[in-house]
């Protein structure tokens, strides 16, 4: 019987594919379950499906920037965010 805890879910939101994939790979190799979003709209869609323990959010993104995305997020969630 496996009694180890399930991995924590982390959402990485960054418009730069290389950086987003590098961070996701690093976290996955360390046992985290990672979702990736290329913009705030995709991040919001994923938030409806998952309940991440942490969001890593880029500040400078086209469209809705990270600061606006965080302000919007704070109206419905208190999930920790690293920017």
BELQUIMO-V14696 format. One record per backbone hydrogen bond with DSSP energy under -1.0 kcal/mol. CO is the residue of the C=O (numbers start at 0). NH is the residue of the N-H. If there is no record, write none. Layout:
<<CO:NH> <CO:NH>>
//
This chain:
<<7:32> <8:52> <9:34> <10:55> <11:36> <12:57> <15:19> <16:20> <17:21> <18:22> <19:23> <20:24> <21:25> <22:26> <23:27> <24:28> <26:31> <27:30> <32:9> <34:11> <36:13> <38:42> <39:43> <40:44> <41:45> <42:46> <43:47> <45:49> <53:10> <54:81> <55:12> <58:65> <64:68> <65:69> <66:70> <67:71> <68:72> <69:73> <71:74> <72:75> <72:76> <79:54> <81:56>>
//
